[in-house]
Structure formats: C-alpha cells, structure tokens
Amino acid sequence: MSMKLQTVLKPLKGSYSIDDCQFLLQAIDIPMLTVEEKERQMQIGGQHYSAMISQEYPPSDQYLTLFFGLVDKYKQRLAAEVAGLAKQIFDKKGDTVTLVSLARAGTPIGVLLNRALKHYYNVDVSHYSISIIRDKGIDRAALSYLEKAGHAAESILFVDGWTAKGIITQELKAAIADWNNGSDYKVSDELCVISDIGGMADLVATVDDYTIPSGILNSTVSGLVSRTILRPEYQGFHQCVVYSHLAKHDLSNWFVDEVSALFSTTSPDESAQRDEVSNERHQKMKVYIDQLMVQYGVTDINRVKPGIAEATRVMLRRVPKLLVVKNRNSADVSHLLVLAKDKGIQVYQDGGMPFNAVAIVANVSE
C-alpha cells in the first residue's frame, strides 16, 4: 500500500489575484512525461490520464501573433457574452453567488464572470476553480471546503468554457448526484458556459463554435496552472503543477484585463440563451461523430475531439492523427492550421460538419 502524502486544504492562487480566483488544488512536483509517452500509457491502460502530466513550453511568435489577433477580433463579443451570462446568473442566483469553475478551461471564464457580476450588479461573489476528471468525478475535498467556508449551497454555480461531446457535463451531473445523495450540503448541478456547441449546458452565452481566445493557449492564459492531476498517494485537494518557468510568458491577467476593460461600455448580450433545440444540436453532433469514427476507423470515442477548443487541445497536448475543418479559409481555424503544419498533420475540409473543427487523436498503442 502506498503511503499517503500531505493533506493540503489551502487555496492556491496561481498567477491570478485572490480576488479573481482561488484554485482549490494542491501544487505538486512529479516526473514530466513526453506527450508521446503519456499518450501511449493512456492508450495501453498503463495509467489514467489524470495521473500523468507533460511539460509546457512557450508558444511560438507566430502562434502568439494569431492569439493576439483573435483577442482583438473577439474581445468585444466575449465581453458582451460574459455580461449576458452575468445577467442570467444574477436573475437566477440573486446577490450572493459562488462561482465554481472547472479547472482549467473554465477558469478564465470564471474570472471574467466574477468581475462582471461585481461590475454590473455589485454582487457578493466568490470564485473558486476546482478539479473534475473524466471517470474519476469531482473533487469532493473541494466541495467540503466550500461548505466549511460558509458558502451557501444554493449560491453555487459551476462554470466551464464550452461543451463539446458532453462527457465532462455528464461527469458533473453524475458526481453532483452522488455527492447530494450522501450530503446535507446539496448543490445544483447546473453548468454555465460561453459556447454550448454540444447542447448540454444550462446557462449559455452562444451556441456558435467560435474561437474563444482563452481556449487556444494552455497555462499561460489559465493562471500558470496545469490541467488537474489525481495521484493516489496524495490526500486533500486534487493536484496540479504550477508552470513557474513560464511566468515571463504569462498572459492570464492581460487577457482578462483586455476583456473586462470593455464592461463599462458593453451591454449584456442576451440573444443566445439555452433554447429548445439544444437536444437537436447534441444529436447532430453525435450522428456526425459516429460517421467520422466509421470513416477513419476510430473505435474509441475519447479519441475524437469536436469543436475548435477541443481540437486545439489535441494539437497542443496530445498526439493528433488528423484535423478536419469546416472551412480552411476561416480565421477561426488559422491557429489550428499552424499547429497542424508544425506537427506534419494532414488537414481535411468538410463543409457539412455541424461545428468548425474536429481533431482525432492517433492510436499510438498499435
């Protein structure tokens, strides 16, 4: 039996201010695997993905140029969508809100919502970012921390950046049902996102698959924190690595400052709340993915990552097999084409796909 290491129940702030975000995670040092070795271990069943992590490196100048261009293009839209979501949250939750973002894609959006609720409605709002892991559930130590910290259960709202296939949304619903079944601190499983291309979230800003700029970088737009880790030898919060060596490349605060600076001249965009066709969108995605898996001989749905943000994640931190885009000439996929070229990955175009990009992870276990 492995010896349990320290119990850590003290928030981590990453590179954000405490007022913006507190990570209910513990920073650890573990060996870094190459992307290729991590992928191999995952596919042969050697280790669950949450037990491994890879090093991160500064993005190239070309890639950063694309990032800055996308921020410039979409920051006004994102500010309006965040403001619209803040209004939905205020209407539902009132003047006391505890935002619980799902680290780390949800973290920058949680920071922006935190600022928007304070700016527009003077809400008493707290923002924590916690871990949820596919097949492992939500960080129960983090939920216990929120209860002990005195946050009312009815004030809690979960936040993510986007939905795609809906795997994490389903994980969240199941984990919260399990938590509520054994606890008097009963929290809602409602999920708030910017882009609901999967038709799975409850509070929604848009159903468009567009390039949310925070979705195309890794830790340098998410408080220098890695994706979350769950190692059996640790107690307390789920774990992470803090990529301190990237501090001089960190754009986390710059990004949220760029967007939130627009709140004073931005009215909430309320045009794209959750609608009756969300289930239809989810079904269209499912049908397309099923066809794609047959076309390219993929037997594991976890190797198919639909939507711009998910495809970007594959290109940045997995071993991609191929990339399919709806329109090669769209600025929304320009960064994906750069990454594909850098990695020598073939790109196909399919004008009939129900979103703008999908990446397939290579089978490295063969």
C-alpha positions in Angstrom: 0.0 0.0 0.0 1.4 3.4 -1.0 2.0 5.9 1.8 -0.4 8.9 1.7 1.3 12.2 1.4 0.3 15.6 2.9 -3.3 16.7 3.2 -3.5 20.2 1.5 -6.7 22.2 2.0 -5.3 25.6 1.4 -6.3 27.5 -1.7 -3.7 28.1 -4.4 -3.9 31.4 -6.4 -1.7 30.7 -9.4 -0.9 33.9 -11.1 -4.3 35.5 -10.6 -5.1 37.8 -7.6 -7.0 36.2 -4.7 -10.0 38.5 -5.6 -10.1 37.0 -9.1 -9.7 33.3 -8.4 -8.7 30.8 -5.8 -7.7 27.3 -7.0 -8.8 24.5 -4.7 -5.8 22.5 -5.8 -2.5 21.5 -4.4 0.7 22.0 -6.3 3.0 19.0 -6.6 6.2 18.0 -8.3 6.0 14.8 -10.4 8.1 13.5 -13.2 7.2 15.0 -16.6 6.4 12.6 -19.4 6.7 13.3 -23.1 3.4 13.9 -24.9 4.1 10.6 -26.8 4.8 8.5 -23.7 1.8 10.0 -21.9 -0.4 9.1 -24.9 1.0 5.6 -25.0 0.4 5.0 -21.3 -3.2 6.2 -21.6 -4.0 4.0 -24.6 -2.5 0.8 -23.3 -4.1 1.3 -20.0 -0.9 1.8 -18.2 -2.0 4.9 -16.3 -5.1 7.0 -16.3 -4.5 10.4 -18.0 -5.1 12.2 -14.7 -2.0 10.5 -13.1 0.4 12.0 -15.7 1.4 15.4 -16.9 3.7 16.8 -19.6 5.9 19.9 -19.6 4.6 23.0 -21.3 6.6 25.4 -23.4 6.2 29.0 -24.6 4.1 29.3 -27.7 5.9 30.4 -30.9 5.9 34.0 -32.0 3.7 33.1 -35.0 1.2 31.4 -32.7 1.2 34.3 -30.3 0.5 36.7 -33.2 -2.6 34.6 -34.1 -3.7 34.6 -30.4 -3.4 38.4 -30.1 -5.2 38.8 -33.4 -8.1 36.6 -32.1 -8.3 38.5 -28.8 -8.5 41.8 -30.8 -11.2 40.3 -33.0 -13.4 38.7 -30.4 -12.8 40.5 -27.1 -15.9 42.8 -27.6 -18.0 39.8 -28.4 -16.7 37.9 -25.4 -17.3 40.9 -23.1 -20.9 41.1 -24.3 -21.4 37.3 -23.8 -19.9 37.3 -20.4 -22.1 40.3 -19.4 -25.1 38.4 -20.7 -24.2 35.3 -18.7 -23.7 37.5 -15.6 -27.3 38.8 -16.0 -28.6 35.2 -16.3 -26.7 34.3 -13.2 -27.9 37.4 -11.3 -31.5 36.7 -12.3 -31.2 33.1 -11.1 -29.0 33.4 -8.0 -29.5 36.9 -6.7 -26.9 39.0 -4.9 -24.8 36.1 -3.4 -23.0 33.9 -5.9 -20.3 31.3 -5.5 -18.8 30.6 -9.0 -17.1 27.2 -9.2 -15.2 26.9 -12.4 -13.9 23.6 -13.7 -10.1 23.9 -13.9 -8.7 24.9 -16.2 -10.8 25.6 -19.3 -13.4 27.2 -17.1 -11.0 29.3 -15.0 -10.6 32.4 -17.2 -14.3 32.5 -17.9 -14.9 32.2 -14.1 -12.6 35.2 -13.6 -14.5 37.2 -16.2 -17.9 36.3 -14.7 -16.6 37.2 -11.2 -15.6 40.6 -12.5 -18.8 41.1 -14.5 -21.1 40.3 -11.6 -19.3 42.8 -9.4 -19.3 45.4 -12.2 -22.9 45.2 -13.3 -24.7 44.1 -10.2 -22.4 44.7 -7.2 -22.9 41.0 -6.3 -21.2 39.4 -3.3 -19.4 36.9 -5.4 -16.6 34.4 -4.8 -14.8 32.4 -7.5 -13.1 29.1 -6.9 -11.6 26.8 -9.5 -11.8 23.0 -8.8 -11.0 19.7 -10.5 -13.3 17.4 -12.3 -11.8 14.4 -14.0 -13.3 12.0 -16.6 -14.1 8.6 -15.0 -13.0 9.9 -11.5 -15.5 12.5 -10.7 -15.4 15.9 -9.0 -13.0 16.9 -6.2 -15.1 16.1 -3.1 -12.5 17.7 -0.8 -13.1 21.0 -2.7 -16.9 20.7 -2.2 -16.3 20.1 1.5 -14.1 23.2 1.7 -16.8 25.3 0.2 -19.3 24.0 2.8 -16.9 24.7 5.7 -16.0 28.1 4.3 -19.7 29.1 4.7 -20.8 29.4 1.1 -24.5 28.7 0.9 -25.2 25.6 -1.2 -27.8 27.4 -3.2 -25.2 30.1 -4.2 -23.0 27.7 -6.1 -22.9 27.6 -9.9 -20.5 25.6 -12.0 -18.7 27.3 -14.9 -16.8 26.0 -17.9 -15.6 27.4 -21.1 -17.6 25.3 -23.5 -19.3 22.0 -24.1 -18.4 19.5 -26.9 -19.4 15.8 -26.7 -20.7 16.5 -23.2 -18.5 14.0 -21.4 -17.5 16.4 -18.6 -21.0 17.7 -18.3 -22.3 14.2 -17.8 -19.4 13.6 -15.3 -20.5 16.7 -13.4 -24.2 15.7 -13.3 -23.3 12.2 -12.0 -20.8 13.4 -9.5 -23.1 16.0 -8.0 -26.0 13.5 -7.8 -23.6 11.2 -5.9 -22.5 14.0 -3.6 -26.0 15.2 -2.9 -27.1 11.6 -2.1 -24.7 11.5 0.8 -24.6 15.1 2.0 -26.9 17.6 3.6 -24.9 20.3 1.6 -26.9 19.8 -1.6 -25.7 21.8 -4.5 -27.2 22.3 -8.0 -25.5 20.6 -11.0 -26.3 23.5 -13.3 -23.5 24.4 -15.7 -22.8 27.8 -17.2 -20.7 28.1 -20.4 -19.8 30.6 -23.1 -20.2 28.2 -26.1 -22.6 25.3 -25.9 -22.0 23.6 -29.2 -22.8 20.2 -27.5 -26.2 21.3 -26.4 -25.5 20.2 -22.8 -25.2 23.3 -20.6 -27.9 25.1 -18.6 -26.8 28.8 -18.8 -25.4 29.6 -22.2 -24.0 32.7 -24.0 -23.8 31.3 -27.5 -24.2 28.1 -29.5 -21.6 29.1 -32.0 -18.3 27.2 -32.4 -16.0 30.2 -32.5 -12.5 30.7 -31.2 -12.8 31.8 -27.6 -9.2 33.1 -27.3 -8.6 31.6 -23.8 -9.2 28.2 -25.4 -6.2 28.2 -27.7 -3.4 28.6 -25.1 -2.5 26.4 -22.1 -1.4 27.5 -18.7 -0.2 30.9 -19.9 -3.9 32.0 -20.1 -5.1 30.0 -17.1 -3.1 31.2 -14.1 0.1 29.2 -15.0 -1.7 26.1 -13.6 -1.6 22.7 -15.4 -4.7 20.6 -16.1 -5.6 18.8 -12.9 -4.0 15.7 -11.6 -5.2 12.9 -9.4 -2.5 10.8 -7.8 -3.5 8.1 -5.3 -0.6 8.9 -2.9 -2.0 12.4 -2.1 -4.8 13.3 0.2 -6.7 16.6 0.2 -7.4 18.5 -3.0 -6.7 17.2 -6.4 -3.3 18.2 -7.7 -1.7 20.3 -10.4 1.7 21.6 -11.5 2.4 25.3 -11.5 4.5 26.1 -14.5 6.5 28.9 -12.9 9.1 28.7 -15.6 6.5 30.3 -18.0 5.9 33.3 -15.7 7.5 35.8 -18.2 5.2 34.4 -20.9 2.1 34.6 -18.7 -0.9 36.3 -20.4 -3.6 35.3 -17.8 -4.1 38.7 -16.3 -3.5 40.5 -19.6 -6.3 38.5 -21.2 -9.0 39.1 -18.5 -8.0 42.7 -18.3 -8.5 43.2 -22.0 -12.0 41.7 -21.9 -13.2 43.2 -18.6 -12.0 46.7 -19.5 -14.9 46.7 -22.1 -17.6 46.1 -19.5 -18.1 49.8 -18.8 -19.1 50.3 -22.5 -20.8 47.0 -23.1 -24.4 46.0 -22.7 -25.2 42.4 -21.9 -25.9 40.2 -24.9 -29.0 38.2 -24.0 -29.7 36.9 -27.5 -28.4 33.3 -27.2 -29.7 31.7 -24.1 -30.4 28.0 -23.9 -33.0 27.1 -26.4 -35.4 24.2 -27.2 -33.1 22.9 -30.0 -30.2 22.1 -27.7 -31.0 18.4 -27.7 -31.2 18.6 -31.5 -27.7 20.0 -31.6 -26.5 17.3 -29.3 -28.0 14.6 -31.6 -26.5 16.2 -34.7 -23.0 16.1 -33.1 -23.5 12.5 -32.0 -24.5 11.4 -35.6 -21.6 13.2 -37.2 -19.1 11.8 -34.7 -20.4 8.3 -35.3 -20.0 8.7 -39.0 -16.5 10.2 -38.5 -15.4 7.2 -36.4 -16.5 4.8 -39.1 -14.9 6.8 -41.9 -11.5 7.0 -40.1 -11.6 3.6 -38.3 -11.7 5.0 -34.8 -13.1 2.7 -32.2 -12.7 4.8 -29.0 -14.8 7.9 -28.9 -12.4 9.5 -26.4 -10.0 9.9 -29.4 -12.5 12.2 -31.2 -12.4 15.9 -30.1 -15.1 18.1 -31.7 -15.1 21.9 -31.7 -12.4 24.5 -32.1 -11.3 24.5 -28.5 -11.2 20.7 -28.1 -9.3 20.3 -31.4 -6.8 22.9 -30.2 -6.2 20.9 -27.0 -5.4 17.8 -29.1 -3.0 19.8 -31.3 -1.3 21.3 -28.2 -1.0 18.4 -25.8 -2.0 15.1 -27.4 -0.7 13.1 -30.4 -3.0 14.1 -33.3 -3.8 11.8 -36.2 -5.6 14.3 -38.4 -7.6 17.5 -38.3 -10.9 18.2 -40.1 -12.1 21.8 -40.5 -15.3 23.2 -42.0 -13.6 26.0 -43.9 -9.8 26.2 -44.3 -10.1 30.0 -45.0 -11.9 30.8 -41.7 -9.8 32.9 -39.3 -11.3 30.8 -36.5 -9.1 27.8 -37.6 -6.0 29.7 -38.6 -4.2 28.7 -35.4 -5.1 25.0 -35.9 -3.6 25.1 -39.4 -0.4 26.5 -38.0 -0.3 23.7 -35.4 -1.1 21.1 -37.9 1.7 22.3 -40.2 4.2 22.3 -37.3 3.3 18.7 -36.4 3.0 17.5 -40.0 -0.7 16.6 -39.6 -2.9 16.1 -42.6 -5.9 18.5 -42.7 -9.2 17.7 -44.4 -12.1 20.0 -45.2 -15.8 19.1 -44.6 -18.2 21.9 -45.3 -21.1 19.8 -43.9 -19.8 19.3 -40.4 -22.1 20.8 -37.6 -19.2 22.7 -36.0 -16.0 24.2 -37.2 -13.2 21.7 -36.4 -12.6 18.3 -35.1 -9.3 16.5 -34.3 -8.7 12.8 -34.0 -6.1 11.5 -31.6 -3.7 9.0 -33.1 -3.7 5.4 -32.0 -0.2 5.0 -30.6 -0.8 1.6 -28.9 -0.7 -0.3 -32.2 
